[in-house]
Amino acid sequence: IELTVEQSHPALRSGCGVAFSVDELNEERLVIVQEVERQYRDLNVDEVVETIRHAVAEEHELQVYAVVLIRTGSIPKTSSGKRQRRACREGFLARKLDVVAEWSLPLGDGKLQPIAVESDVDEQVAWQRKPPDPDDRTADGIQTWLVAQLSEQLKIPHQNIDVREPLVHYGMDSLQAVSLAADLEGWLGRTLPPTLAYDYPTIEALAHYLAGEDVLEAGSRGAAPGSSLKTGRELPYKPENNGHLWNKQTNQGNTRIESLGTYLPASIVSTTDILRACKQQVLFPLEDFTGIKSRRTVGEGEFSIDLARKAIEDCLASSTYHPADIDILICCNCSRCDGPDYQVSFEPGTSIKLKKYFGFDNALVFDITNACAGMFTGVYIVDALIKAGLIRRGMVASGEYITHLTDTAQK
């Protein structure tokens, strides 16, 4: 986050910014404290703040609660030059930082006074000031409803919301986008795809689509619908095909998950039963320590690769893509138990076997191992390759079979 901020505007000093969280209105919120370059005496504070907010929202799907711009050389650092984040946070809370300008979301009980930000709201968009009409299904009525929802959900004054700005600029994350689609379903009384806010990433584009109007004729359309991806995450190849979804400054777009698949064996064993089966009495409070009350156990003849295979089958069943559409398959399971009596298989890898089974004929496939973080690592790799323009669609899969570890521990 700190790197994203310092690279977002030339007025911000490299290596002289800190990101941390504070509790505000019972929620964890992001604060940015950043030094400004000495030569920027006539700093356009509103521009810098908006640039920071947009950069963090687009790159990290996070909403910035407060931005504090401080004088050159005033960020707390150790004698060796390392940033002291805790000291900076304490200085922020005690209001002892050498502040040039500051801004915060107007939450009602905020400690900071927001900087006055010029609004584009004028008489031509005065409808934003009206309360939403629950019976108005026109484009203007839907826009009014969406502005009200966004204002309430993200704690942004409705007059600061531009219907032509991508929703991601306001810090809307993927969970909020899916929630918005669900709320729209309930209000409009019709089935809508959960990726709606990505297919039509501005309020204006979304409202005109839902009203059945031509968005291009209306003046501005955020992006062409479509580009949903396979089970990993994906981005349309060419930036010109994706409008506002494309970050013109970094030539990167938003990767999104198109389909998820899971498989859980039917048999369940409790943590209590596992401990009871141990050869020696275990007094350690395993359930309290881990929070795990029970675990799934494989059925007869099920092994590591079977778990991954059934999860992929579930994923493909809800996807619009086929195995031949996938450009890369990464398998992330640690376990290699693929036969009776804990028979271990190292070669060929899980990904090779699954490629042959499903017909991922056009995919580069390989295995990675990174313990519990394996799936996240695989998703990160796919995301990076998509953003680099090397692939369009990727799948990440895993199937963990660790019964042999439990049996050994019990003995």
C-alpha positions in Angstrom: 0.0 0.0 0.0 2.8 2.4 0.9 4.5 1.8 -2.4 1.2 2.3 -4.3 0.7 5.6 -2.5 4.2 7.0 -3.1 4.1 6.1 -6.8 0.7 7.7 -7.3 1.7 11.3 -7.5 5.1 13.1 -8.1 4.5 15.4 -5.0 4.9 12.4 -2.7 8.3 11.5 -1.3 9.6 7.9 -1.9 10.2 5.8 1.2 8.5 8.4 3.4 5.0 7.2 3.8 3.2 4.9 6.3 0.0 2.9 6.1 -1.8 1.7 9.2 -5.3 1.0 10.5 -7.4 2.6 13.2 -10.7 1.6 14.7 -13.4 4.1 13.8 -17.1 3.5 14.4 -16.4 -0.1 15.3 -14.6 -0.8 12.0 -11.0 -1.1 11.0 -10.1 1.7 8.6 -7.1 2.6 6.6 -5.0 5.7 7.3 -2.2 7.0 5.0 0.5 9.4 6.4 2.8 10.6 3.6 5.5 13.2 3.3 5.4 15.7 0.4 8.3 16.9 -1.6 9.7 20.2 -0.5 9.5 21.9 -3.9 5.7 21.5 -4.0 4.8 24.7 -2.1 1.6 25.3 -4.0 0.3 21.8 -3.6 -3.1 20.9 -5.0 -4.2 19.0 -1.9 -7.5 17.9 -3.3 -5.8 16.4 -6.4 -3.2 14.5 -4.3 -5.8 13.1 -2.0 -8.1 11.9 -4.8 -5.1 10.4 -6.6 -4.1 8.4 -3.5 -7.6 7.2 -2.8 -8.1 6.1 -6.4 -4.7 4.3 -6.6 -5.3 2.4 -3.4 -8.8 1.5 -4.3 -7.9 0.2 -7.8 -4.7 -1.6 -6.7 -5.9 -3.1 -3.4 -9.7 -2.8 -3.3 -9.5 -0.8 -0.1 -11.2 2.3 0.9 -9.0 5.0 2.5 -10.4 6.5 5.6 -7.9 9.3 6.1 -5.0 10.9 4.3 -2.5 13.0 6.2 0.2 14.9 4.2 3.1 16.0 6.4 6.2 18.1 6.0 9.4 16.9 4.4 11.6 15.0 6.9 9.0 14.7 9.6 8.0 11.0 9.2 9.1 9.1 12.4 12.1 7.0 11.6 14.7 5.0 13.5 18.4 6.0 13.5 19.0 3.6 10.7 16.3 5.2 8.5 13.5 2.6 8.9 10.0 4.0 9.1 8.4 3.7 12.6 4.8 2.8 11.8 3.7 2.5 15.4 5.1 5.9 16.3 3.4 7.4 13.3 0.1 5.8 14.3 0.4 7.2 17.8 1.3 10.6 16.4 -1.8 10.5 14.2 -4.1 9.5 17.1 -2.6 12.2 19.3 -2.6 14.7 16.5 1.1 15.5 16.9 2.2 15.1 13.3 3.7 18.0 11.4 0.6 18.3 9.1 0.5 20.1 5.8 -3.1 19.0 5.0 -5.4 16.2 6.0 -8.6 14.6 4.8 -10.9 11.9 6.1 -14.2 10.3 5.2 -17.1 12.2 6.8 -18.4 9.4 9.0 -20.1 11.7 11.4 -17.8 10.9 14.4 -14.5 11.3 12.6 -11.7 13.1 14.4 -10.4 14.8 11.3 -12.0 17.7 9.4 -12.3 16.8 5.7 -10.6 19.0 3.2 -13.1 20.9 1.1 -13.3 19.0 -2.2 -14.8 20.7 -5.2 -17.8 18.8 -6.5 -18.9 18.4 -10.0 -22.5 18.3 -8.8 -24.6 21.1 -10.4 -28.1 21.7 -11.5 -27.7 19.2 -14.4 -27.3 16.3 -11.9 -29.5 17.7 -9.1 -31.3 14.4 -9.1 -28.5 13.1 -6.9 -29.9 15.2 -4.1 -33.3 13.6 -4.3 -34.3 10.6 -2.2 -34.6 7.5 -4.3 -38.1 6.5 -5.5 -38.6 2.8 -5.0 -41.0 2.6 -7.9 -38.8 4.5 -10.4 -37.1 2.0 -12.7 -35.9 4.5 -15.3 -32.2 5.1 -15.8 -32.3 8.3 -13.7 -34.3 6.5 -10.9 -31.8 3.6 -10.9 -28.9 6.1 -10.8 -30.5 7.8 -7.8 -31.0 4.5 -6.0 -27.4 3.4 -6.8 -25.9 6.7 -5.5 -27.9 6.3 -2.3 -26.7 2.7 -1.8 -23.1 3.6 -2.5 -23.2 6.6 -0.2 -24.6 4.5 2.6 -22.4 1.4 2.0 -19.1 3.3 1.6 -19.9 6.3 3.9 -19.3 8.8 1.1 -21.5 12.0 0.8 -23.8 11.5 -2.2 -22.7 14.9 -3.6 -19.1 13.5 -3.9 -20.2 10.6 -6.1 -19.7 11.0 -9.8 -21.9 8.6 -11.8 -19.2 8.4 -14.5 -16.4 7.4 -12.2 -15.6 3.6 -11.9 -17.0 2.2 -8.7 -13.6 0.9 -7.8 -12.4 4.5 -7.4 -14.5 4.7 -4.3 -12.9 1.7 -2.7 -15.7 -0.8 -3.5 -14.2 -4.3 -3.1 -15.4 -7.5 -4.7 -17.6 -8.5 -1.7 -19.4 -5.2 -1.8 -19.8 -5.5 -5.6 -21.5 -8.9 -5.2 -23.6 -7.5 -2.3 -24.7 -4.6 -4.5 -25.8 -7.0 -7.3 -27.8 -9.0 -4.7 -29.5 -5.8 -3.4 -30.4 -4.8 -7.0 -31.9 -8.2 -7.5 -34.1 -7.7 -4.6 -35.2 -4.2 -5.6 -35.8 -4.9 -9.3 -37.2 -8.4 -8.7 -35.1 -10.1 -11.4 -32.1 -12.3 -11.5 -28.8 -10.5 -12.1 -25.2 -11.8 -12.4 -23.0 -11.2 -9.4 -20.3 -9.7 -11.7 -22.6 -6.9 -12.7 -20.5 -4.1 -11.1 -17.5 -5.4 -13.1 -19.3 -5.7 -16.4 -20.8 -2.2 -16.0 -18.3 -0.5 -13.6 -19.8 3.0 -13.5 -23.2 4.0 -12.0 -24.3 5.6 -15.3 -23.4 2.5 -17.3 -25.0 0.2 -14.8 -28.2 2.2 -14.6 -28.7 2.5 -18.3 -28.1 -1.2 -18.8 -30.6 -2.1 -16.1 -33.1 0.3 -17.6 -32.7 -1.3 -21.0 -31.2 1.8 -22.6 -28.2 2.2 -24.9 -25.4 3.3 -22.7 -23.3 4.7 -25.6 -26.1 7.0 -26.7 -26.5 8.1 -23.1 -23.0 9.6 -23.2 -20.6 7.2 -21.5 -20.4 3.5 -21.0 -17.9 2.1 -18.5 -16.9 -1.1 -20.3 -18.1 -3.7 -22.6 -19.9 -6.5 -20.8 -18.4 -9.9 -21.0 -14.9 -10.9 -20.2 -15.8 -13.2 -17.3 -13.2 -15.8 -16.7 -12.5 -19.3 -15.8 -12.0 -20.6 -12.4 -9.0 -18.7 -11.6 -9.1 -15.0 -12.5 -8.9 -13.2 -15.8 -8.6 -9.9 -17.7 -9.6 -9.2 -21.3 -6.5 -9.1 -23.5 -6.7 -5.6 -25.0 -7.2 -2.5 -22.8 -9.4 -0.8 -25.5 -12.0 -3.6 -25.0 -12.4 -2.9 -21.3 -12.9 0.9 -20.8 -12.8 2.0 -17.2 -11.7 -1.5 -16.0 -8.3 -0.7 -17.5 -5.9 1.4 -15.4 -4.4 3.7 -18.0 -1.5 4.7 -15.8 -0.2 1.2 -15.2 -1.7 -0.7 -18.2 -3.2 -3.1 -15.7 -6.8 -4.1 -15.3 -8.9 -5.9 -12.7 -8.6 -9.6 -12.5 -11.7 -11.3 -11.3 -12.8 -14.8 -10.2 -15.4 -16.2 -12.6 -16.2 -19.5 -10.9 -15.4 -21.4 -7.7 -15.6 -25.1 -7.1 -15.4 -27.1 -3.9 -15.7 -30.7 -2.8 -16.1 -31.9 0.8 -16.3 -35.6 1.6 -19.5 -36.6 3.5 -17.7 -38.2 6.4 -17.0 -36.0 9.4 -14.8 -36.6 12.5 -14.7 -34.3 15.4 -11.5 -32.9 17.0 -12.6 -34.6 20.3 -12.7 -38.0 18.5 -9.3 -37.5 17.0 -7.8 -36.8 20.4 -9.6 -39.7 22.0 -8.0 -42.0 19.5 -4.5 -41.0 20.4 -2.3 -43.6 22.0 -1.4 -41.3 24.8 -3.7 -38.8 26.5 -3.5 -35.3 25.0 -4.4 -32.6 27.4 -3.6 -29.7 25.0 -6.9 -27.8 24.2 -6.5 -28.3 20.4 -10.1 -27.2 19.5 -9.9 -24.0 21.6 -6.4 -23.2 20.1 -7.3 -23.8 16.5 -11.0 -23.1 16.4 -11.5 -26.4 14.4 -14.3 -28.5 15.8 -14.4 -31.1 13.1 -12.7 -32.3 9.9 -13.9 -34.1 6.7 -12.5 -37.5 6.0 -12.2 -39.1 2.6 -14.4 -42.0 1.6 -13.3 -45.5 0.5 -11.0 -45.2 -2.5 -10.7 -41.4 -2.4 -7.3 -39.8 -2.5 -5.6 -36.5 -3.0 -6.1 -36.2 -6.7 -9.8 -37.3 -6.4 -10.5 -34.3 -4.1 -8.9 -31.9 -6.6 -10.7 -33.6 -9.5 -14.1 -33.3 -7.9 -13.5 -29.6 -7.0 -12.6 -28.9 -10.6 -15.7 -30.7 -11.8 -17.8 -28.5 -9.5 -16.0 -25.4 -10.8 -16.5 -26.2 -14.4 -20.1 -27.0 -13.9 -20.8 -23.3 -12.9 -18.4 -21.8 -15.4 -19.0 -20.4 -18.9 -15.7 -21.8 -20.0 -14.4 -25.2 -21.0 -11.1 -27.0 -20.3 -9.8 -26.0 -23.7 -10.3 -22.3 -22.8 -7.8 -22.4 -19.9 -4.3 -21.1 -20.5 -2.7 -22.3 -17.2 -3.5 -24.8 -14.5 -1.6 -24.6 -11.2 -2.0 -27.4 -8.6 -1.1 -26.3 -5.0 -1.7 -29.4 -2.8 1.1 -30.5 -0.5 -0.1 -34.1 -0.2 0.7 -36.7 -2.9 -1.3 -39.6 -1.5 -2.8 -41.1 -4.6 -3.2 -44.8 -3.7 -4.1 -47.2 -0.8 -1.8 -47.6 2.2 -0.7 -44.0 1.8 0.9 -44.6 -1.5 2.8 -41.5 -2.5 3.2 -40.3 -6.1 5.7 -37.5 -7.0 5.8 -37.9 -10.8 3.9 -37.2 -12.9 2.6 -34.2 -10.9 -1.0 -33.7 -10.0 -1.4 -31.0 -12.7 -0.2 -33.3 -15.4 -2.7 -36.0 -14.4 -5.6 -33.5 -14.2 -4.6 -32.0 -17.6 -4.9 -35.4 -19.2 -8.2 -36.3 -17.3 -10.0 -33.0 -18.2 -8.4 -32.2 -21.5 -6.7 -28.9 -20.6 -5.0 -29.3 -23.9 -4.0 -25.6 -24.4 -2.8 -25.0 -20.8 0.6 -24.7 -19.3 0.4 -26.8 -16.2 2.7 -27.2 -13.1 2.6 -27.9 -9.4 3.7 -25.6 -6.5 4.0 -26.3 -2.8 3.7 -23.6 -0.2 1.9 -25.3 2.7 -1.3 -23.6 3.8 -0.6 -20.6 1.6 -0.5 -22.7 -1.6 -3.8 -21.7 -3.0 -3.2 -18.0 -2.4 0.2 -18.3 -4.0 -1.3 -20.0 -7.0 -3.9 -17.3 -7.4 -1.2 -14.6 -7.1 0.8 -16.2 -9.9 -2.2 -16.4 -12.2 -3.1 -12.8 -11.4 0.4 -11.6 -12.2 0.5 -13.5 -15.5 -2.9 -12.1 -16.5 -1.9 -8.5 -15.7 1.4 -9.1 -17.7 -0.7 -10.0 -20.7 0.8 -13.5 -21.0 -2.5 -15.4 -20.3 -6.2 -14.7 -20.3 -7.7 -17.4 -18.1 -6.2 -19.5 -15.3 -7.3 -22.2 -12.9 -5.9 -22.9 -9.4 -6.7 -26.2 -7.8 -5.8 -28.3 -4.7 -6.8 -31.5 -2.9 -5.3 -32.2 0.5 -5.2 -35.7 1.9 -3.5 -35.7 5.2 -4.9 -38.7 7.0 -1.4 -40.3 7.2 -0.3 -37.3 9.3 -3.2 -37.6 11.7 -2.7 -41.4 12.0 1.1 -40.9 12.7 0.3 -38.3 15.3 -2.2 -40.5 17.0 0.3 -43.3 17.3 
